[in-house]
Amino acid sequence: MLSDQGGRVGTVYGVYDPDAGVNLRGRFIIDPDGVIQAMEVLTPSVGRNVGELIRQLKAFQHTRKTGEVMPSEWQPGKPTLKPSPAMVGKVWEVWRPETGPREE
C-alpha cells in the first residue's frame, strides 16, 4: 500500500482520475521479476477484500515455488493441479471444486 499524492504512480497504472484528483482503488500484484500477475480496480464506493488479496498472494507464491496451479475456489492447504498439455480443456474432468482431484 502506498500514498500517491499527485497521482504519478496511479497515472502509470491507469487508475488516476485527473478530474477528481484521486486514484481509484487499485490493487496490483507484481512478481519479483516486475511482471503484473493480478490487478483489480474498484470505484471509491466499494472496498477491497484483504482476505482475497492474501489468498492470491499465497497462490502466486506457491505457483512460483512449485509450478503447480490453483483451480477456482482454491484455498491455502487445498489440493493444486499440475499443468500439462493433456489437461487443457479438461480440468473439470479431473477437478471438483468442493472435493479436489477426482480419483482415477
Secondary structure as the mmCIF struct_conf table of DSSP 4:
data_model
#
loop_
_struct_conf.conf_type_id
_struct_conf.id
_struct_conf.beg_label_comp_id
_struct_conf.beg_label_asym_id
_struct_conf.beg_label_seq_id
_struct_conf.end_label_comp_id
_struct_conf.end_label_asym_id
_struct_conf.end_label_seq_id
TURN_TY1_P TURN_TY1_P1 GLN A 5 GLY A 6
BEND BEND1 GLY A 7 GLY A 7
HELX_RH_AL_P HELX_RH_AL_P1 ARG A 8 TYR A 13
TURN_TY1_P TURN_TY1_P2 GLY A 14 GLY A 14
STRN STRN1 TYR A 16 ASP A 17
TURN_TY1_P TURN_TY1_P3 PRO A 18 GLY A 21
STRN STRN2 VAL A 22 ASN A 23
STRN STRN3 ARG A 25 ILE A 30
TURN_TY1_P TURN_TY1_P4 PRO A 32 ASP A 33
BEND BEND2 GLY A 34 GLY A 34
STRN STRN4 ILE A 36 LEU A 42
TURN_TY1_P TURN_TY1_P5 PRO A 44 SER A 45
BEND BEND3 VAL A 46 VAL A 46
HELX_RH_AL_P HELX_RH_AL_P2 VAL A 50 THR A 66
STRN STRN5 VAL A 69 VAL A 69
HELX_LH_PP_P HELX_LH_PP_P1 MET A 70 PRO A 71
TURN_TY1_P TURN_TY1_P6 SER A 72 GLU A 73
TURN_TY1_P TURN_TY1_P7 PRO A 76 GLY A 77
BEND BEND4 LYS A 78 LYS A 78
STRN STRN6 LEU A 81 LEU A 81
HELX_RH_3T_P HELX_RH_3T_P1 PRO A 85 MET A 87
TURN_TY1_P TURN_TY1_P8 VAL A 88 GLY A 89
HELX_RH_AL_P HELX_RH_AL_P3 VAL A 91 VAL A 94
STRN STRN7 TRP A 95 ARG A 96
TURN_TY1_P TURN_TY1_P9 PRO A 97 THR A 99
STRN STRN8 GLY A 100 PRO A 101
HELX_LH_PP_P HELX_LH_PP_P2 ARG A 102 GLU A 103
#
